[in-house]
């Protein structure tokens, strides 16, 4: 693996873990409540905290703060220094995601944006503004018809401590750089308000290295969150950002300072091929292609003869304008699949099967949390804990080095992890 100084893939020996009193904090600041569409009806604060602790996360976004019923539950938490705490002391940051659908420069745009806020009072002002633009009760991720520029203007009018982050920046339909409805640059999307955009979220179909090929992102933080629609540990924290913060001194201001000044310690990333939009393709035609193959096909599906949905790999290549600059402030990242995926692959089982859960729970009981297992526990300790499961031990170690092959996802279809001739679908 490359060293931390090179900033490619992180050496797991160099990070402490989130069950230590003074450590890096693993944070997932893009989640949803049960009030968003297509989410688990069992998402509540108790389940989010429970599985965040099991995962090894030390901080979560609240998700959906403008939804009245969810806000009522969040309002019961204690707020200190811009952080919300449960009765058992688990921290959350005020967070939501909104969808903007509008026309700019003669093209229809569909953009998802994450919003972080510093206090309940600011959240109430944001909610009042959003309520003046449309309904807030039908979906935890509401849709509005105004543009990204107006959003920045209104948020900065309310508070310059509000953080706006383009969500899953490369996905075709709702990413700021998406092939279907996005822009070619942040400047095109936000004009002179681009200075208020300090970071982008990689999304599952890209990783930091892919983003380092764009000069327009040289001065932006490249961060990662999971955009979960359920609380299960193969969803929650599958992508996360690592902040260098003493857990006892958490504050919203410090979180935002590290994002704005690119002081994060690193990120957790899935293999980009894991994502649903890494390759080009057509889901209904059961056809996918790499960007190179798509060029040979002139962008046309050989099955239905219609234009292919252009994925993230292709789109990154299209916007690439530089070799990776070794002088960039590149942050290390871990390219890993969730532990449930590895167990299911080793056992030829499904993610939620009893067989998978038995192994998972046994490992958590022994080693405390999932990130500790995936990134830190030694080969010798793993063999001692799994003497009859050496295939799984090997997968954990290979996963740690980003060496598990993944057949690329495309057009809304997740990738597939490969084990010899066997495959386990990633869902």
N, C-alpha and C positions, 0 to 999 in steps of 0.2 A: 504493500500500500504506500501511497505518497505520504509525506510527513505533513504535520499540521502547518508548518511554515509554507509549504507549497499550496495548502488550502484546497486540495482536491477531495480526497476521502479521509476522514478523521481517523486518528489512531485512538482506539477506545481506552487505552491506558492513561490518556491525558485528561480525562474528565472525571470529576466526582459525580455522584448521583443524588437524585432528589429526595432520598430518605435521610440524607445527612443534614445536620442543622445549619451548616454553612457550605453552600454549594452553588453550582449552576442550577438554574430553575428551568425545567422542561415545560414549555407552555404551548397549549393549543387554543388559540384565540379566534378561531372561526368555527363556531358550532351552531346548532339550531335547537330550538325547543320542540316540544310535541305539538306546538301550534303552527309550525310550518308544514306545508304540504309534503306528502311522501316521507314523513318521519314516524318513528316509533311512538305509539301512544303512551309508552312507559317512560319516556324521557322526563325525568324530574330531577330536582336538585340532589336528592339522596342517591339516585342511581348514577348521576354524573360524577358526584364526589367519590362514590364507592369504586367505580371502574377507573377513574383518573388515578386514584391512589394505587390500584392494582397495576395499572400501566406504568406508573412511575412519573406521572405528570405532577407538577407542583403548582400549576396555575391554569385556569380555564377562562375563556370568554363566556359571557352569559348567554349569548345568542338572543336575537329577537326582542331586544329591550323595549321596542315601541309597542309591542302587543300588550293590550291592557291586562289580560288575564295572567300572562307571564310576568309582567311588571309587578303585579300585585304580590306574586310569590317572591320575586327578587327584593321587593321593598321590605320584606321581613328580615333580610340579612343586615348585619352590622357593617357600616361603611367607615373605613379608616384610610386616610391618605389616598383616596380614590380607588381603593380595593374593597370589594365586598367579601365578608367572611361568614361562613356557616357557623352554627353553634359549636361544631367540632373543629373549627379553625381553618377550614379549607378556603382558599382565596379564588375569587372570580373578578374579572374586569368587565365593565359595562361594554357590551358589543352587540352589533347587529349586522345584517347584510341586507342590502336593498337591490332591486333590479330596475334599471333605467332603460326605457325603450323609446327612442326618439329618432328624428332624422337630422343629420348634419352633413353638409356638403353634398346633398342630393342622395345620400345613402342611408338606409335604415340601420340604426345602431342598437345593439342590445348588450348592455354592460352590467356586470355585477360588481358591487363595491362593498367592502367591509368598512364599518365605522366603529371606532373606539372612542369612548367618552370618559371624561375625568370625574364625573359626579352625577348624583341623582338629579340635581338641579339642571345640569346641562342636558341630561337625557330627557327631562320633561320639556325643555325648550326645543330639542330636536324633534320630539314626538309631536309637539304643537305645529311645527313647520310642516312635517310630513303629513299630518292630518289635514292641513290646509290644501294639500295637493292630491289627496285621494283617500280611499278607505284603508284602515289599518287592521280591521278585525277579521278579514277573510283568510289571511296568510301571514305567518311569521316573517316571511321574506316578501314584502309587498312590492308591487310594480307601479312605477310612476312614469309620466310622459315628459318630464322636464329633462334637461341635459346635464352632463357631468360638470360643465362650467358653472351652471347655476348652483349645483349641489355644493361645490367648493366655496363659492361666494357666500352662500347661506350658512354653511358650517363655520367658516371663519368669522362671520358676523356674530355668531353665537359665542364661539370660543376658539381661540387659536391653539388650544390644547386638544381639540378634536383631531383624530388621525383618520385619514381616508386612504384605504389600501385597495388597489385593483385586485379583485379576487380571481383565483385560478386564471392568471393573466392570459394564457394561451389557448384556452378551449375555444373551439370554432364558433359556438353560438353566443356565448356570454362573456368571453374574455376580452380585455381591452385590446389585445393584439390578435383576437380571433379571426380566422380566415373568412368566416361568414358575415360577421357584423362588427368587427373591430376596426382598429386604426393601425397605421404603420408606425406611429410614434406616440409617446405620451404628450409631446408638444402639440400634435395634431388633435388629440383628444381634449386636452385641458387648456391649450393656448398658453397665455402668460401665467395662468394659475398652476402650471406644471411644477413650479417651485414649491408648491404646497403638497406635492406627492413625493414622499420620502422613501417609499418601498413598494415592491410588488410581491404578490404571493405566487410562488412557482406553479402551484397546481400539481396534481399527481403525474401528469404527462410530460412534465419538464423537470429538470434539476438545475442547481446553480450553474454548473459548468456550461450548460446550453445557453443560459442567460448572459454569461460573461462574454459572449461573442457580439453583444450589442453595445456600441459605444454610448448610446443614450442612457444605459443603465449603469455606467461606470460610477456614478455618484449616488446610486440608490442602494438601499438595503435589499438583499434578496432573501425573503423570509418564507416560511412554510407553515401552513396549518391544514387541518384535515377536512374541514367543511362537512362534519358528521351529520348524519340523519338518524343515527342510533347511538347508544352508549357502549356497545360491545367493544372489547379491546382490540378486535381486528379492524375497527373503524376509528375509535377515539385515539388520537395521538399517532395515527399511522403516518402523519406528517406533523412536525412540530418545530418550534424555534427555541433555542437554548439561550437564556439570558444569564449574564454574570451578575447575579444579585443574591445577597444574603437573604435567606427566606424570612429572617426576623425583621428585615428592613424593607420589605416590599412596598413599593409606591407606584402609583400610576405615572407620576412624573419621570421616575427612573426608567420604567418600561419604555415610555415614549422617547426619552433621551437616547436610549440605546438603539431604537429603531431609526430615529432621525439622524444620528451621528454614525450609523453603521458600526455600532459597538457590540452587536450580538456575538455570542461565542461560537455559534454554528447552527446547523439545522439537521433535523431528521427528515429523510426523503425516502419515498419508495423508488424502486427502479422505474424510470420514466415509462418503460414498456408496460408496467402494471396499469397505467392509466387508461381511461376509456377512449382517449383521443390521440394516442401517440402516433399511430400510423394513419395513412389515408385509407379510405374504403367505403363500403356500403354494407351496413349490417344486414339488411333484408336480402342482399345478394350473396351474403356469406363470403364476401371478397375483401381482402385488404392488400395494401402494397406499401412498400417503402417509398420515400420521396424519389429515389432514383428510378424505381419501377414506374411510378406515376408519370414521370417525365417521358418515359418511353411510350406510355399509353396516352400521352398528351392530355392527361387529366380526366380521361373518359373511362367509366366502368365498362369492362369487356362483357359483362353480363347483361346489364340493362341499357347500355349505351348512353347513360346520363352522366353529368359531371360528378366526380367523386367528392366526398366530404374530405377536405384537406385537413390533415391532422397537425399536431404540434411540431413534430420533427421537421416536416416540410416547411411549415410557417417560420420556424426559427431559422432555417437555412435561407429562406427568402429575405429575412430582415438582417441577417448577419452582415456586419460591416467591419469587423476587425478580428485579428488573431487575439487569443487571450493574452492580455497584458500582464506580465509577471509582476509589475509594480502596483497592480490593483490591490485594494484591500479585500482580498478574497477570503471568505470564511470557510472553515472546514465543514464537511457534512458527512453524515452516515447514510449510506444507501442500503436500506434494510426492508425486508418484508416482515409483517407482524408475526408473532410467535404462533398464533393459531394456524396461519398458513403453512408454517414449517411442520407443525405436528400433523396437520391433515395430509400434507404431502408424504411425510414419512410413514404414516399409518394407513394411507389410501382411504382416508375417511373424509367427512365433511367438516366444515368449520365449527358448526354448532352441535356436532354429534357428542354423545356421552363419552365415547372413546377419546375424542380430542380434549374434552373438558377435564377428564380424569388426569391425563398427562399434564395439562396446563396447570390445574389446581395444585398438583403435586410439586411442580417446579416453583410456583409462586410461594407456596408454603415454605419451601427450602430457602429461596433466594430473595424474597421480599417484593420484587416488582419486575415487570416484563423488561423494561429497558436495562435493568441490571443484568438480566439473563442474556439478552440479545447483544449487549455491548461490553460486558465487564467480566463475567464469571469465567474462570480459567477452564481450559480443556480438561485438566485433571479433575476439577470439581464437577464438571458436567458428566464426565465418565463415571465418577463415583455415584452421582445422583441418578444416572440413566445407564446402568451396566448392561441392560438388555435392549437398549435403544441407541446403539452406536450410529445408526443411520441418521437419527435425529441430532445427535451430537455433531456429526459431520455437517449437517445442514445448518445448524446454528453457527458453526465456525465459518463455513463458506458464505453464509448470509452476512456475517460481520465484515467480510472482505468484499461484499458486493459481487459475489461469484456465482449466484444462482441464476441460471438462464431463464428468461421470461419471454414467452411468445407475445408479441406486441398486441395491445388492445387497439381498437379502432371504432369510429362512428358510434360511440355509446356502448361498446362491448369491452369489458375488462380483459386484461392480459391473462396469460396462463403460465404458472410456474412449471418448470420442466425438471423431471427426475428420470434420467435415462430415457426409456421409452414411455414412461408414465407421465401423466399430466394431472395437475389438480387445478380446477378452475378457481380463480381468485374472484371472490364476490364480496 
